[in-house]
C-alpha cells in the first residue's frame, strides 16, 4: 500500500471538449479525471484536484486510502480485474510490482507516455493520446528486459526466464452517475442489436472467443447517465480496435475505484501460451479507443466518425454505386447471365461490379474450393477477362470476392498442405459452413495466399476485394508450433497480409465482410475501406442494423445494398421505395437480380442511383443525427452537412403503433440561426400514408415551405403517420 506523493506533478491532456488528467504519483500514476473539459487548469487547480482525489479510509479496509492506479493490481489493494495477469515461468511469481520510471508529455501532440518498470524484469509503456476529436487512444507495450533486482524472486537471477502473460487490461474510471450500460450482441443477419443493462455490482463482462469480433461483437461499450439516448446524457464509451479475441467490461466494487465509482476497460483476450515473453520480447496491446460525450450517443458517434474521416487513407473519392452478384446468382456463375447483369447494372448507373463467391476451382457450393484461388476453367474457359472487359467497357470498376483465411478439406490446398490447417494435430475440429481455417501465421501459407491474390489483382487489374471470413475459430491450434494457440498470431498475420497487398497495389480497395458484419472494428478498418454490415438486406431489419452500425462508423464506410422484394434472409416482402430509401444511407449498392426486374423497377432504381450520386457528398461527409422517439416503430435519422447548410432526413415506420399520430417530431442537429427550405424527395416513389397528408407536406412537395432551424430542431414538425414499412425522405437546404 502506498500514499499519495505530495510533490507528484499532474498532467492534463485536452482535446475535443474532453480533459484527461493524470497524477504522476509514486509508485504508480493514477487517472484523476476523464470526461468534460475543465479548461486550461493552473498548477494550483490541478493540485487541488490531486489533493481531493484521495478517498477516505473505510471500515474493515486498507489502513490508507485505496487509490486506482493506471495499472491496478493487488499491489495497491485493487480487488477488481487486474491490469496485468501472468507469472514468471521459473518461480510461478504472479505479482509483478510496477513503478513509474519516467514519462514523456508531448503537449502539442496531446500525448502522455508513462514508462513503468517492475522487479520481474518487465517494462510497460502506456501511451495516452487525446486527439482533437476527443478520442483518447490508449496503447500498452510490455517488454521483457530480463534480469531482476528483487529478492521476491528468491534471489535467483532470472535472465533467460520467461513471463507468461495472461492479460494486459487497460481501464479508465467512471463516476457514480454512470449507471447504465449499452453494448451490442447479435447473430447472423441481425448484427449490432443493442442491449441496455444497469451497471451492476461486480463485473459486466463481454468476452469474445470467436477469433474475430463476430456477429455478437460488443462493438462499442457505452456507460452513461440514467436513460442516456441519442441526443441526451453523458456517455463514456470504449472500443477495442482489434480483430481477434477481446474483452470489454464495466466493473463496480463496493469500495469503488479510488475516488471514482467504477471502471470501464478491456483489451485482447489471450489464450494460454499465446504470449510468452523471453528476454527482449515485446507484447503490443490493441489500441483501446475511449470517448466521452455529454451529447448522448450521437456525440460519441460524432467523435468516432471524425476520427475515421481524419485517417490519411479514408476514402476520398465518391463512393461508387455497387452491384454485387451474390443474391442475384449465388454460385451459379454463367458468363451470359452475368454479362446481362453487368449491362443492366451499367444502364441504371452502377459504377462498380463485384463478382462474389463462386468463381474459383470447383466452387459450385459452399462445400468445396476454398484455398484454390484459381479461376475455374469449367465455368470460365477464357478466364474472367470476358466479364472484366464487359465491366470496363461500361466504365465501371471490377471487384472480386475472396475468403483467404479459409480452406475446404476437399480442396487441392488441403490435400497438398494438411499441416497448414489451423487445427489440433489430430482431427480437424468441427467444420463450420463446411470449412476450416488456414493458418496464415504459417509463413508458407501466408506467402501462398499473398501470391495468389497478388497474381489475380495484377492480371485483372482488380479495383476492389470483398474479403470474407465466414467462420469463427475454434481450437485454433498451430500445427507448425507444437499445437500452440494461434488466434493472436492469425490476427497479426491477416493485418500483415492486408498491409502487404495494399502497399503493393496502391488504390486497391478492400471490404471487410465476415458472414455479413462479423469483422467490424477499427483494427481491420486501418487496412480496409468499407464493411459489409449484414447479410440481411431486409429493410425492416436493416434500418436497425445500419442505425447501430453507425454508432461507430460513418455512412461512407458501411455497405448498404438494395435486395429482392422478398428478402432472402427473412422472406419478408417489402416495397422497392422502402428498400431504396433504406439503402441510400451508406455506401449504396444493389444486391438484387436486375435481370428479373421490369422496366418500371429499373427506372425507379435508375432514379435512385441519380439521387444517391447527387446526395453522396452530403451523405458521406455530414453528421449523423438520430432522434430519441418513444414509439419504437418510428425512426427518424438524418445527415446534416458539416456547415449545417443542408440535411437529409429519413422518417421511417417499421410497423403499426397504438398512437394514431406522432405529434411534432424535432429534426435534430440543425443550425438554430438559419432558415431551411424543405423538399420532399420522391424520385423513388412517395411513401404510403395511413392518413390524409398534413398540409405542410404538400407545401414541402411544392418547395414552398421554409422554417427556422430553431423551430425545426426545437419544436419539430408533425410527421405524418406512414403505413408500415414506408420511409419519407426530406431534404433541407438553407435559404
Ligand atoms: C457471406 C457474405 O456475407 C455474403 O455477402 C457472401 O459474400 C457470401 N459469404 C459468399 O459465400
Boltz pocket constraint, residues with backbone or C-beta under 6 A from the ligand:
constraints:
  - pocket:
      binder: B
      contacts: [[A, 326], [A, 356], [A, 357], [A, 401], [A, 468], [A, 470], [A, 513], [A, 514], [A, 515], [A, 516], [A, 517], [A, 532], [A, 534], [A, 535]]
      max_distance: 6.0
